[in-house]
Amino acid sequence: MSYESFELSDRKKLILKEIVEAHIKLGEPVGSKYLMQEASIPYSSATIRNEMAELEGLGYLEQPHTSAGRIPSELGYRFYVDTLVSQYDSKNREASELKKMLSVKMSEIDKILENATKVASAMTNYTALSLRPRPSSITIRRYEAVYLDSRSYLIIMIASGVDSVKTRNIKTQFDIDSEIISNLSIVLNNSLANLSINDINISVIMDMESSLEALSKKDAKLCAELVSVTIKSIYETMNEMGSEIKFEGVNRLLEYPEYKNLDKLQKMISTIENKEDIIRAVSTIDQSDDETKIFIGSENMVKIMDDSTLIYKNLKLNGKTIGAIGIIGPCRMDYSKVLSTIDQLSEEISHLTDLALPSGKEREGEDEQ
């Protein structure tokens, strides 16, 4: 269900906003009495209860058990984040403290990001992560495409520059056969072997489509679709292989009742320690996009995070992505505070890296090493 299908009244929006913010603060179901007394909503108890019931029927609220108040659903959090959340008004003390914590003399992006991760965790009281992509130094020296069935195939990638072999099981929405997959192996090795991610451009992709069509004698549309899904998977894999991710404040998860289930907590910590699933998830985010991304509950690609929110922002310098910073916490997150902190960190890091990094050709030279 999408909230875009409904136009909520101003009254419903107000009640939903107050319930979300009260639940973030209290961690408990919110009832009409609280809204009247503490949130000072100017409606009768009966009116508030009716509106809450309607919001529940529309999917914005949930009732944990009979006679309890309501809590926000994923849809409720999503509506709040997209339409209701107001930016956290940082106190001057906090803003200057953030600046002080970051303004350490540093000349390496890695150290800047490491420090920023500590700041983000301390300022928000959630788990923070930073990602430093290094895809330009990664190349694949050999590819193998293996036919599995009429709707799936396997890509095996043997990397240069890192001691790694990666496999991707790719499922298609169209029919394939063993012949076209065998020819795909030839095309991949002829066209992509030893190319970096920055060298795989539209011209290379169009040549691959033409080569596959000529070898396979297949329909041009089928060849283009097969090359497209293959390139997407290769791109994601090369991003993962070249990325470094660091976490700070994992122990802060223990402070929230959402992570009191020991089995789930252990799986969450294991996922963080393993890193690959989270790297894979964030590597799919468009690196050219500098908008803050918010993944609530089941919107996360990592299944164990279906009760969590990931807020993530690419960091840019002179139009180039140099890394990313993110926050992981419960869906019942203080979104205004986190979004404001991420934005401030992003601005401050851009300033710091602008001072710390060499410019122009010197930076390009570093990337080629």
N, C-alpha and C positions, 0 to 999 in steps of 0.2 A: 504494500500500500504506500502511496506517495502522498505527502501532505499537499502537494501542488494541486491535487484534485479537489481540495476544499478551501473555501475562503472563510477563515475563522473570524468571528466577531471580535471587536476590541475587548469585550468582556472576557471572552474565552482566552484571548491572548494574554490578558493581564493575569488571569487565574493560573494559566499554564506556566507563565514566567515565574510567578511567586512560588508555585509548587516545586519547580525545578530548583530554584535558588534555595528554598527551605530544605529540600532533600539533600542538596550538596552540603549545606551547613550542618544538618542534624543527622543525616544518614538513616532516617526513619520515615515511615509513611506519614504523609501530611493530610490532616483533616480540615474540615470547614471551620471548626472552632479556632484552630491555630491561625488560619488565614484571616479570620475576622479580628482576632485579638492582637496578633503579633505583626501581621502584614498590613493590617488596617485597610482591607479591601472593603469598599463602601457598598456592600450588598448584603442581603439577609442570608442567614445560614441555609435556608431552604433553596434560595437561588444559587448559592455557591455549590451546594450538593447536586442540584440538577445539572449545572454546567460541568461539574466534575464527572458525573455519570455520562454526559454526552461526549466529553473529551475521551473518556474510557472507551465508549462505543466506537469512536472514530480512530482509536488506536494510539492516542497520544499519552494515555495514562494506563497504569495497571493497578489492580487491587490484590496485594499479596494474599490476603485471606479475608473472609467475611467480617464485616464490622470494622475493618481497619481503614485507615486513610489510603490515599493513593501515592504511587511513586511514578516517576516518568518512565515511559517505554523508550526503546531506541528511537522510535519515530518522534517522540516528545523531545528527546535531547537534540535530535537532528534539526527539528523546527526551531528550537531555542537557539542553537548555534547559528543557524542560517538567517534568522529573522528577528530574534529578540535580544540577543546578548549585546550588552553595551560594554565598551572598552573599559578595562580596569583603570581607575585614576590613581596612578602611582604617586605615593608621597615623595616629596623631594629627597627625603632621607634615603628611601629605597633606590631611587634613580641614581643618586650620587654614590651609594654603596655599590650598585651594580657596576658603575663606571670604574670605581676604585678597584674592584675585584678583577676586572678585565684588563685594566691599564697597567699591565706588567710588561716590562720590556721583553719583547719576544720577536724572533726573526723567522720562526717556522710556523706554518699553518697548523701543523699537527699539535703543537703546544697551545696555540690559540684555541683550537677546537676543544682540546682536552680541558683547558681552563673554563671555557664557555659551558661545557657539559656540567662541571662542578657547580658553576654559578646557577645554571638553569635548575638543577636538582635542589640546591639550597633555597632558591627564591620561591619555588613552587611547592616544595615538599613532595615531589613525585620522582619517579625514575626518569633520568634523562639519557639521551643517546646522541652521539655525533658520528657522522659518516664522512669519510674522506675518500672520494672516488679516485681511482688511479687506472682507469680503463685504457688510457693512451699507451701505456707500456706493455699491455697484454696483447698477444697475437695467438692465433690458433694455427699450428703447423700442419695438422691433418684432421680431416673430417671423415666420418663414416655415417652413412644413412642406412638404417636397417628397417625393412618392411615388417610390420607386425600383423596388421589386418587391413581391411578396406577403408578404415577410418582412423588408423593410427600408425605411427612410425617412430623410430628412435634415432636421435642424432647423438653421435659420440664425438667429442671434441678433445683433442690432445693439444695442450697449450704450450707455447714457448714463453720464456720469461718467468714462469712459475711452474713448479713441479706439480702438475695437476691434470687429471682427466675428468671431464664432466660429461654426464649424459642427460638428455632431455627426452621424455616421452611426450610426443606431440599428438594431440587428437585434432582431427579436422572435421569440418562440417560438410565435406564433399568426399566423393569416392576416389581412391587411389589404387594403384596396383604395384606389384613388385618391380616391374620394368621402370616405371617413372621414378621410383625411389632409388633404384640402382643408378639411374642416370643423374639423379640429384647429387649423389656422392661425387660423381665425376665433375659436375658443374661447381660444386662447393670447393673442391680442391683446386680446380683450374682458376676460379675467380677470387676466392677469399683466403687461401692459404697464405699465412704470414702478413696479412693485412691487419692494421690496428682498427679499433672501432671508429676512429676518426676518418679512416680511408674508405669505409663502406658508405658510399654515397649513392645518389639516385642513378648516376650513370652506370656504376657497377651493378646495381640491382636490375636495371633494364637489360644489360648485357647478359646477366644470368637468366632472365626470363626468355630471351631470344635463344640462348644456347640450349636451355632445357627443352624448348619447343622444337628446335631443330633435331636434337638427339632422340626425343621421345616420339616425335610425330603426333603430339597430343594437341588438344585445343589450347589456344593462346590464353584464354581466361583461366583454365585449370592450372597452367604453368605459372601464371602470374600469382594466383592465390597460393599455390604451394610455396613459391619463393617468398612471398610475403610473410606467411606464418613461420617459415623457417628462419628468415632474417630476424624477425621479432624475438624468437627464442634465443638465437645466437647473441643478439644484442644484450638481452637480459643476462645471459650467462657470462658474457665478457665483463659486464658491469659488476656482477657478483664476484668474479674471480679477482678483479682489481680493486675491490672496495675494502676499506678497513673501518670497522665499527667499534665504538667504545661506549660503555655504559657507566653511569654514576648513580648511586643511591638506590641500588636494587633492594637493599634492606628496608627502604621506605615502604615497600609494598606491604610489609607486616603491620603497618599502622592503620590499614583500611580493612574493615570487616569483609569486603568483597574477596579478600585473599586469605581468609581464615581457614578455608578448606585446605588441609595439608597436601592432599593428593594434587589438587589443582595448582597450589603454590609451587610444589616441587616441579611440576611440568612446566610452569611458567619460567621458573629460574633455569631449568634445563634448556628451554628454548633460547633464553637470553645468553646462557653460557655457550651453547652450540653456535649461535649467531647466524647460521646459514639461512634459516627460514625468514628471519627478520631482514637480513640483507637482501634476500630474494624479493621480499615484499616491497621494501623501499626502493629497490633498484628499478622497479617497474614504473615509478613515478617519473614523469617527464622532467629531465634535467634542465630543460630550457624554461621551465615554469617557475616563477618566483612567488607564486601565491602560496599562502599557508594552507596545507591540506589537513583535513580532520576526518579520521576514520573511527566511527563509533560502533562498538559491539561487533555484530556480524559483518559489518562493512570491511573489517580487517581480513587480509588474506591468510593470516596465521590463525588457525582454528582455536588454539588455546587462548587467544586474545579476544574471544567472542563476548567476554564480560568487561572488556577494557576499551579505552580510547587511546589512539595514537594521534598526536598532533605533530606535524612535520613540515619543515620549511627549508628549501634550498637556499644556500648562501652564495651570493654572486659578487664578483669583482670585475669591473669593466666588461660586463655582459657574459662573463664566463663563470660557470658553476665551480666553486672551489671546495664545496663540502655541503653538509646539511646538519641541522640540529633538530631534535625531536623530544617529545615528552610522552611517557607511557604512564597511565594511571587508570583508576576506575572510571566507568561511564559517568559516575557521580563526581565529576571533576569541576573544579572552579575554572570554567572556560575563560571567563573575562581575564582573570589573573594570568593564566597560562598564555593566552594569545598576546596579551600585552608584554609579558616577559620575552616571549619568542621574538616579537617585533623589535623590542629594544635591543636584545642581543644581536639580532640580525644587523641593525643599523650600526651598533658599536663594533661588531666584528668587521664589517665592511670598512669602517674607518681604520681599525687597527691593521688589517691586512693591506690596505692601501699604503700605509706607512711602512709596513714590514717587508712587502714583496718588492723585488726588482720589477721594472716595468718592461712592457713591450716584448722585444725580441729576447731579452734575457729570460723572461718567464717561459716563452715558447721553447727556448733551449733546455730549460729544466724539464719540461714535459717530455722532451724527446729522449732524455737520458734513461 
